[in-house]
Amino acid sequence: MKKIIYIISIFVFSQTLWAQQNNTMYFMQTLTQTQWLNPAVQNDCKLTVGGALVPVTGQLFFPIQYNYGNNGFALNDMVQQNGDSLVRPGFKGFDYDRLYKRLREVNYISQEIHINWLTVGYKYKDWYFGLAINDKIESYFSFNEDLIRFAIEGNGQTFLNETAHLGDLNITSTIYSEYALTASKKINEKLTVGLTAKMLFGKTNIWTERSVIDVYTNNNENYPITTDVDILIHTSNPFVENTQLYYGTDSMTIESEDKDVDYNDVYFNTKNFGLGMDLGVTYKLNDKINLYASLTDFGYIKWKDNAQSFTVKGEYYWDGYNFQPSLTEDEELVAEYNDSLVQNIVETFKPKLEKESYTSYLTSKVYLGGTYQFHEKIRAGLLLRGAFFQHKMHPSLTLSGNFRINKWLETTASYSMINNTYSNIGVGFVAKAKIFQFFMMSDNIWGFIWPQATQNINFRMGINLVFGCKKKESITRL
């Protein structure tokens, strides 16, 4: 037991807590949607149908999931109360020390919107089959603490004789459709395994594959600066095509053309094709303990339609500004010197625009968890979750309790450590009336009460039509 506690502690506290959440739903096995998190979980109803395409019910209780996460600051750290006024960075009265204390070495902001158009679940003997059609909008943005300090202080305070790492300025934003087929089988009384195969069709994307911007300022005469840059950004935009990238008379110029595209053509575009999969397993250790493990969103999208890549790479040494031309009061000489300086920088960091296909990857997640049955109507759960983004794993930890109030109502309450915050209280319910099954849940209800102070906002809701459900459902059954 001590080893287990030690492993959990290392997993959670040795890394930055950051993740998008569905944690509260993971152990709610009366929902067929739980198979999206673990395809091995089987529902006890013979047939389940849900999604926005289901007439009437799909529109009344629109099936949507929304996630927002920020592992550093909240809104009230950026827009601060100062007396009767609200102040932002750059204005008098703003407390920069307060902001610095909240910043992490690398800060992540993430947002997800998932719309479920159709969900079908069908149970046949020891098999369970599922179908899901979803549209997903997923955006992840990161920046490091050095970038904020450099923007506020410049290079004359913290960064003298130090390297300012202004990289980690990454953005990944993708809109895509997902068509998923799930199959799970109960191998024996203890073990159930499941697999989900996905076809993915990308609509639009921007992805920062590399972002290195290092600035070193030497603390001697003229304060010479060495700058190292290596940036690679990919885009696929069906509405705008960039035709040329160059440095004009005084600024970077991107020539582009708006494309006359029908929105239906964009939505049903099949040129940006990808594949994905989910894997899951459940194991009944004994009458009280069930174990769970799953890997989701393991996949990629190959972007071919209007795919472009922007590259900036080079190292530049600047030995300081030469004020001698200015002292001569010769405007032509000053202009010539400044133009020469700019030209040297441009030639060093000459941007490139290339039109070629590229491959982006989904943000994969891994889940490890277990439940303990205290009572036939009360079950406790522990869930570890890790999301893989920018070559790092970002974990979260959730403790939950599931309560079967009666045959038509199941509720859950959870506590999560997410995004460097430790006050995330989640709730959820699944209510059944005849053939109608309503569900709603959130990993952090405080986010709706005090949004200005929260770093996590999350909710999911929807309605299913269920048929052939067992009259006496058991929440211990896998």
C-alpha positions as CSV (number, residue, x, y, z in Angstrom):
1,M,0.0,0.0,0.0
2,K,2.9,2.4,0.8
3,K,4.4,1.7,-2.6
4,I,1.1,2.6,-4.3
5,I,0.8,5.9,-2.3
6,Y,4.4,6.7,-3.2
7,I,3.8,6.1,-6.9
8,I,0.7,8.3,-6.9
9,S,2.6,11.1,-5.1
10,I,5.4,11.0,-7.7
11,F,2.9,11.0,-10.6
12,V,0.9,14.0,-9.3
13,F,3.3,16.3,-7.6
14,S,6.5,16.0,-9.7
15,Q,4.8,17.6,-12.7
16,T,2.7,20.6,-13.7
17,L,-1.0,19.8,-13.1
18,W,-2.7,20.5,-16.4
19,A,-5.4,18.7,-18.2
20,Q,-8.7,18.9,-19.9
21,Q,-11.3,17.1,-17.9
22,N,-13.9,14.4,-18.2
23,N,-12.8,12.9,-14.9
24,T,-16.2,13.0,-13.1
25,M,-17.8,11.0,-15.8
26,Y,-15.2,8.2,-15.9
27,F,-16.9,5.9,-13.4
28,M,-20.6,6.7,-14.4
29,Q,-21.1,3.4,-16.1
30,T,-24.9,3.8,-16.6
31,L,-23.9,6.2,-19.4
32,T,-22.9,4.8,-22.8
33,Q,-20.8,8.0,-23.3
34,T,-18.4,6.6,-20.7
35,Q,-17.0,4.4,-23.5
36,W,-15.4,7.5,-25.0
37,L,-13.1,7.5,-22.0
38,N,-12.7,3.8,-21.7
39,P,-14.0,1.6,-24.6
40,A,-14.0,-1.5,-22.3
41,V,-16.9,-0.1,-20.2
42,Q,-20.2,-1.8,-21.0
43,N,-23.7,-0.3,-20.4
44,D,-26.5,-2.5,-19.1
45,C,-29.1,-1.2,-21.6
46,K,-29.8,-3.2,-24.7
47,L,-29.9,-0.1,-26.9
48,T,-28.9,3.5,-26.4
49,V,-29.4,6.3,-28.9
50,G,-28.4,10.0,-28.3
51,G,-26.9,13.0,-29.9
52,A,-28.0,16.3,-31.5
53,L,-29.4,14.4,-34.6
54,V,-32.0,12.6,-32.6
55,P,-35.3,14.4,-33.3
56,V,-36.7,16.7,-30.6
57,T,-34.6,15.3,-27.6
58,G,-31.3,16.1,-29.3
59,Q,-32.3,19.8,-29.7
60,L,-34.0,20.2,-26.3
61,F,-31.0,19.0,-24.3
62,F,-28.2,19.8,-26.7
63,P,-25.3,17.3,-26.2
64,I,-22.2,19.5,-25.7
65,Q,-18.9,19.4,-23.8
66,Y,-16.9,22.5,-22.9
67,N,-13.5,22.6,-21.2
68,Y,-11.3,25.6,-20.2
69,G,-8.1,25.2,-18.3
70,N,-5.2,27.4,-17.3
71,N,-2.4,26.2,-15.1
72,G,-1.1,29.6,-14.1
73,F,-3.2,32.7,-13.5
74,A,-6.9,33.5,-13.3
75,L,-8.7,36.4,-14.8
76,N,-8.4,38.5,-11.6
77,D,-4.6,38.2,-11.7
78,M,-4.5,39.9,-15.1
79,V,-7.4,42.4,-14.5
80,Q,-6.9,43.5,-10.9
81,Q,-9.0,45.4,-8.5
82,N,-7.3,48.6,-7.3
83,G,-9.7,50.6,-5.2
84,D,-12.7,51.3,-7.3
85,S,-11.0,50.7,-10.5
86,L,-9.9,47.7,-12.6
87,V,-6.3,47.8,-13.9
88,R,-4.5,45.8,-16.5
89,P,-0.7,45.3,-17.1
90,G,0.9,48.6,-18.2
91,F,-1.4,50.8,-16.1
92,K,-0.7,52.5,-12.8
93,G,-1.5,50.5,-9.8
94,F,-1.0,47.0,-11.4
95,D,0.7,44.6,-9.0
96,Y,3.3,42.8,-11.1
97,D,4.6,40.7,-8.1
98,R,1.1,39.2,-7.8
99,L,1.2,38.2,-11.4
100,Y,4.7,36.8,-11.2
101,K,3.8,34.6,-8.3
102,R,1.0,33.0,-10.3
103,L,3.0,32.4,-13.4
104,R,4.6,29.0,-14.1
105,E,7.8,28.3,-15.9
106,V,5.6,27.3,-18.8
107,N,2.0,28.4,-18.8
108,Y,-0.7,26.5,-20.6
109,I,-4.2,27.7,-21.6
110,S,-6.5,25.2,-23.2
111,Q,-10.1,25.2,-24.5
112,E,-12.3,22.4,-26.0
113,I,-15.7,22.3,-27.4
114,H,-17.1,18.9,-28.4
115,I,-20.5,18.5,-30.1
116,N,-22.0,15.0,-30.3
117,W,-24.2,14.5,-33.3
118,L,-24.9,10.8,-32.8
119,T,-24.3,8.2,-30.2
120,V,-25.4,4.6,-30.5
121,G,-24.7,1.8,-28.0
122,Y,-25.8,-1.8,-28.5
123,K,-25.3,-4.8,-26.1
124,Y,-25.3,-8.3,-27.5
125,K,-24.4,-11.1,-25.0
126,D,-20.8,-10.5,-23.9
127,W,-20.3,-7.9,-26.6
128,Y,-21.0,-4.1,-26.6
129,F,-20.8,-2.0,-29.8
130,G,-20.8,1.7,-30.1
131,L,-21.0,4.4,-32.8
132,A,-20.2,8.1,-32.3
133,I,-20.1,11.1,-34.6
134,N,-18.5,14.2,-33.0
135,D,-17.3,17.6,-34.1
136,K,-14.4,18.9,-32.0
137,I,-12.7,22.3,-31.6
138,E,-9.5,22.0,-29.6
139,S,-7.1,24.8,-28.8
140,Y,-3.9,24.8,-26.7
141,F,-1.7,27.8,-26.1
142,S,1.5,28.0,-24.1
143,F,4.1,30.7,-23.2
144,N,6.8,30.8,-20.5
145,E,7.4,33.2,-17.6
146,D,10.5,34.8,-19.3
147,L,8.3,36.1,-22.1
148,I,6.1,38.1,-19.7
149,R,9.0,39.4,-17.6
150,F,10.9,40.4,-20.8
151,A,7.9,42.3,-22.1
152,I,7.4,44.1,-18.8
153,E,11.0,44.7,-17.7
154,G,13.0,44.5,-21.0
155,N,16.4,43.0,-21.0
156,G,18.0,45.4,-18.5
157,Q,17.0,43.9,-15.2
158,T,16.5,40.2,-14.7
159,F,18.2,39.1,-17.9
160,L,21.6,40.8,-17.7
161,N,24.2,38.1,-18.3
162,E,21.3,35.7,-18.4
163,T,19.5,34.0,-21.3
164,A,15.8,35.0,-21.7
165,H,14.0,32.0,-23.1
166,L,11.1,33.5,-25.0
167,G,10.2,30.3,-26.8
168,D,7.5,27.8,-25.7
169,L,5.2,30.2,-27.5
170,N,3.2,27.5,-29.0
171,I,-0.3,27.3,-30.4
172,T,-2.2,24.2,-31.5
173,S,-5.8,24.8,-32.7
174,T,-7.7,22.2,-34.7
175,I,-11.3,21.8,-35.9
176,Y,-12.1,18.3,-37.0
177,S,-14.9,15.7,-37.3
178,E,-14.6,12.3,-35.7
179,Y,-16.4,9.1,-36.8
180,A,-15.8,6.3,-34.2
181,L,-16.7,2.6,-33.9
182,T,-16.3,0.8,-30.6
183,A,-16.3,-2.9,-29.8
184,S,-15.8,-4.4,-26.4
185,K,-15.9,-8.0,-25.2
186,K,-16.3,-9.6,-21.8
187,I,-13.5,-12.2,-21.8
188,N,-14.5,-13.8,-18.5
189,E,-16.1,-12.8,-15.2
190,K,-13.2,-10.6,-14.4
191,L,-11.7,-9.1,-17.6
192,T,-13.3,-6.9,-20.3
193,V,-11.3,-5.3,-23.2
194,G,-12.4,-2.7,-25.7
195,L,-11.2,-0.9,-28.8
196,T,-12.4,2.2,-30.6
197,A,-11.3,2.9,-34.2
198,K,-11.7,6.5,-35.5
199,M,-11.7,8.2,-38.9
200,L,-10.8,11.9,-38.6
201,F,-11.4,14.7,-41.1
202,G,-9.7,18.0,-40.5
203,K,-11.3,21.3,-41.3
204,T,-8.7,23.9,-40.2
205,N,-5.5,23.8,-38.2
206,I,-2.6,25.9,-36.9
207,W,0.3,24.1,-35.2
208,T,3.6,25.4,-33.8
209,E,5.9,22.5,-34.2
210,R,9.0,24.4,-33.0
211,S,9.4,27.6,-31.0
212,V,12.8,28.6,-29.8
213,I,13.6,32.3,-29.1
214,D,16.7,32.8,-26.9
215,V,18.0,36.3,-26.1
216,Y,21.3,36.7,-24.2
217,T,22.4,40.2,-23.1
218,N,26.0,40.7,-22.1
219,N,26.6,43.1,-19.2
220,N,29.5,45.1,-20.6
221,E,30.0,48.1,-22.9
222,N,27.1,48.6,-25.3
223,Y,25.3,45.5,-23.9
224,P,25.7,43.3,-26.9
225,I,22.9,40.8,-27.6
226,T,22.9,37.4,-29.0
227,T,19.6,36.1,-30.4
228,D,18.9,32.5,-31.5
229,V,15.6,31.8,-33.3
230,D,14.1,28.5,-34.6
231,I,10.4,28.6,-35.4
232,L,8.3,26.3,-37.5
233,I,4.5,26.9,-37.8
234,H,2.1,24.9,-39.9
235,T,-1.3,26.0,-41.1
236,S,-4.3,24.7,-43.1
237,N,-6.9,27.4,-43.7
238,P,-9.6,26.7,-46.3
239,F,-10.7,30.4,-46.4
240,V,-7.4,32.2,-47.0
241,E,-4.3,31.3,-49.0
242,N,-1.0,33.0,-48.3
243,T,0.8,33.5,-51.5
244,Q,4.0,35.3,-50.5
245,L,6.0,36.1,-47.4
246,Y,8.7,38.8,-47.4
247,Y,10.1,41.8,-45.6
248,G,8.8,45.0,-47.1
249,T,10.0,48.6,-46.7
250,D,9.5,48.6,-42.9
251,S,7.6,45.5,-41.8
252,M,7.0,41.8,-42.5
253,T,4.5,41.4,-45.3
254,I,2.2,38.4,-45.9
255,E,0.4,38.6,-49.2
256,S,-2.8,36.5,-49.2
257,E,-5.9,35.8,-51.1
258,D,-9.4,35.2,-49.8
259,K,-10.9,32.0,-51.2
260,D,-14.5,31.8,-52.3
261,V,-15.4,28.6,-50.4
262,D,-18.8,27.1,-49.6
263,Y,-19.1,26.2,-45.9
264,N,-20.6,22.9,-46.9
265,D,-17.5,22.1,-48.9
266,V,-15.4,22.9,-45.9
267,Y,-17.4,20.8,-43.5
268,F,-17.5,17.7,-45.8
269,N,-13.9,18.1,-46.9
270,T,-12.2,14.7,-46.9
271,K,-8.7,15.8,-48.1
272,N,-7.3,16.2,-44.5
273,F,-7.7,12.6,-43.4
274,G,-6.5,11.0,-40.2
275,L,-6.9,7.9,-38.0
276,G,-7.1,7.4,-34.3
277,M,-7.9,4.8,-31.7
278,D,-8.8,4.3,-28.0
279,L,-7.9,1.2,-26.0
280,G,-9.4,0.2,-22.7
281,V,-9.5,-2.6,-20.1
282,T,-11.5,-3.2,-16.9
283,Y,-10.7,-5.9,-14.4
284,K,-12.7,-7.1,-11.5
285,L,-10.2,-7.8,-8.8
286,N,-12.7,-9.1,-6.3
287,D,-16.3,-8.3,-5.1
288,K,-15.4,-4.8,-4.0
289,I,-12.5,-3.6,-6.1
290,N,-12.6,-2.9,-9.9
291,L,-9.6,-1.6,-11.9
292,Y,-9.6,0.5,-15.0
293,A,-7.0,1.6,-17.6
294,S,-7.4,3.3,-21.0
295,L,-5.6,5.3,-23.7
296,T,-7.7,7.7,-25.7
297,D,-7.1,10.0,-28.7
298,F,-4.1,8.2,-30.0
299,G,-3.9,9.4,-33.6
300,Y,-3.0,11.9,-36.3
301,I,-4.3,14.0,-39.1
302,K,-2.5,14.4,-42.5
303,W,-3.1,18.0,-43.7
304,K,-3.0,18.3,-47.5
305,D,-5.6,21.0,-48.4
306,N,-4.0,24.4,-48.5
307,A,-1.3,23.3,-46.2
308,Q,1.5,25.8,-45.6
309,S,4.6,26.1,-43.4
310,F,6.3,29.2,-42.1
311,T,10.0,28.9,-41.0
312,V,12.3,31.4,-39.3
313,K,15.7,30.3,-38.2
314,G,19.1,31.8,-37.5
315,E,21.4,33.3,-34.9
316,Y,22.3,37.0,-34.8
317,Y,24.9,38.9,-32.8
318,W,24.3,42.6,-32.2
319,D,27.2,44.5,-30.6
320,G,25.1,47.5,-29.7
321,Y,23.7,50.5,-31.4
322,N,26.2,52.9,-33.1
323,F,25.2,56.4,-32.1
324,Q,28.0,58.0,-34.2
325,P,25.8,58.6,-37.3
326,S,23.2,60.4,-35.1
327,L,25.9,62.7,-33.7
328,T,26.8,63.9,-37.2
329,E,23.1,65.1,-37.7
330,D,23.4,63.6,-41.2
331,E,19.8,62.2,-41.7
332,E,20.9,60.4,-44.8
333,L,23.7,58.7,-43.0
334,V,21.4,57.8,-40.1
335,A,18.8,56.3,-42.4
336,E,21.5,54.3,-44.3
337,Y,22.9,52.9,-41.0
338,N,19.4,51.9,-39.7
339,D,18.5,50.3,-43.1
340,S,21.7,48.4,-43.0
341,L,21.0,47.2,-39.5
342,V,17.5,46.0,-40.4
343,Q,18.7,44.4,-43.6
344,N,21.3,42.4,-41.6
345,I,18.6,41.1,-39.2
346,V,16.3,40.2,-42.1
347,E,19.0,38.3,-44.0
348,T,19.8,36.4,-40.8
349,F,16.2,35.5,-39.9
350,K,14.9,35.3,-43.4
351,P,11.4,33.9,-43.2
352,K,10.3,31.1,-45.6
353,L,6.9,30.1,-46.8
354,E,6.5,26.6,-48.1
355,K,3.4,24.8,-49.5
356,E,3.6,21.2,-48.4
357,S,1.6,18.7,-46.5
358,Y,2.3,18.0,-42.8
359,T,1.0,15.8,-40.0
360,S,-0.3,16.9,-36.7
361,Y,-1.1,14.7,-33.7
362,L,-4.0,14.5,-31.3
363,T,-3.6,15.2,-27.6
364,S,-3.5,11.7,-26.3
365,K,-4.7,10.9,-22.8
366,V,-4.1,8.0,-20.4
367,Y,-6.3,7.0,-17.5
368,L,-5.5,4.7,-14.6
369,G,-8.1,4.2,-11.9
370,G,-10.0,1.9,-9.6
371,T,-13.2,1.8,-7.5
372,Y,-14.1,0.4,-4.1
373,Q,-17.6,-0.8,-3.3
374,F,-18.6,0.3,0.2
375,H,-22.2,-0.5,-0.2
376,E,-24.5,-1.7,-3.0
377,K,-25.4,1.9,-3.6
378,I,-22.1,3.6,-2.7
379,R,-18.8,3.4,-4.6
380,A,-15.6,5.4,-4.2
381,G,-13.2,6.0,-7.1
382,L,-9.6,7.1,-7.6
383,L,-8.5,8.3,-11.1
384,L,-5.1,9.4,-12.4
385,R,-5.2,11.1,-15.8
386,G,-2.4,12.3,-18.0
387,A,-2.6,14.4,-21.2
388,F,0.3,14.5,-23.6
389,F,1.0,17.9,-25.1
390,Q,4.2,19.4,-26.4
391,H,6.2,16.3,-25.5
392,K,5.2,16.5,-21.9
393,M,2.6,14.7,-19.8
394,H,0.3,16.8,-17.8
395,P,-1.4,14.9,-15.0
396,S,-4.5,15.3,-12.8
397,L,-5.9,13.4,-9.9
398,T,-9.6,12.9,-9.0
399,L,-11.3,11.3,-6.0
400,S,-15.0,10.5,-6.6
401,G,-18.0,9.0,-4.9
402,N,-20.9,7.4,-6.9
403,F,-24.3,7.1,-5.3
404,R,-27.2,5.0,-6.7
405,I,-30.1,6.9,-5.0
406,N,-32.7,4.6,-6.6
407,K,-33.3,2.8,-9.9
408,W,-33.8,6.0,-11.8
409,L,-31.2,8.4,-10.3
410,E,-27.4,8.1,-10.0
411,T,-25.3,11.0,-8.7
412,T,-21.6,11.6,-8.3
413,A,-19.4,14.0,-6.4
414,S,-15.7,14.5,-7.1
415,Y,-12.6,16.3,-5.9
416,S,-9.8,17.0,-8.3
417,M,-6.3,18.4,-8.3
418,I,-6.0,20.1,-11.7
419,N,-4.0,23.0,-13.1
420,N,-2.1,23.7,-9.9
421,T,-5.5,24.3,-8.1
422,Y,-6.8,22.2,-5.2
423,S,-10.4,23.4,-4.8
424,N,-12.1,21.7,-7.7
425,I,-15.4,20.2,-6.6
426,G,-17.3,18.3,-9.3
427,V,-20.9,17.0,-9.4
428,G,-22.9,15.1,-11.8
429,F,-26.2,13.1,-12.2
430,V,-27.8,10.6,-14.5
431,A,-31.6,10.6,-14.3
432,K,-33.9,8.1,-16.1
433,A,-37.6,8.6,-16.8
434,K,-39.2,5.9,-18.9
435,I,-36.9,5.7,-22.0
436,F,-35.3,9.1,-21.4
437,Q,-31.9,9.4,-19.7
438,F,-30.7,12.9,-18.8
439,F,-27.1,13.6,-17.7
440,M,-25.1,16.6,-16.7
441,M,-21.8,17.0,-14.9
442,S,-18.9,19.3,-14.2
443,D,-15.4,18.8,-12.7
444,N,-15.5,22.2,-11.0
445,I,-18.8,23.9,-10.1
446,W,-16.9,26.9,-8.5
447,G,-15.9,27.9,-12.0
448,F,-19.5,29.0,-12.7
449,I,-19.9,30.8,-9.4
450,W,-16.6,32.7,-9.4
451,P,-15.4,32.6,-13.0
452,Q,-13.0,35.6,-12.4
453,A,-11.0,33.5,-9.9
454,T,-11.1,30.1,-11.6
455,Q,-8.5,28.3,-13.7
456,N,-10.9,25.5,-14.7
457,I,-14.4,25.5,-16.2
458,N,-15.9,22.2,-17.4
459,F,-19.3,20.8,-18.1
460,R,-21.0,18.1,-20.2
461,M,-24.7,17.5,-20.8
462,G,-27.0,15.5,-23.0
463,I,-29.9,13.1,-23.3
464,N,-30.2,9.5,-24.4
465,L,-33.0,7.3,-25.4
466,V,-32.5,3.9,-23.7
467,F,-34.3,0.6,-24.3
468,G,-34.1,-2.8,-22.8
469,C,-32.4,-1.7,-19.5
470,K,-32.3,-4.2,-16.6
471,K,-34.8,-3.4,-14.0
472,K,-32.3,-4.0,-11.3
473,E,-29.0,-2.4,-12.4
474,S,-25.9,-3.1,-10.5
475,I,-23.3,-0.4,-10.3
476,T,-20.6,-3.1,-9.5
477,R,-21.2,-4.8,-12.9
478,L,-18.6,-4.2,-15.5
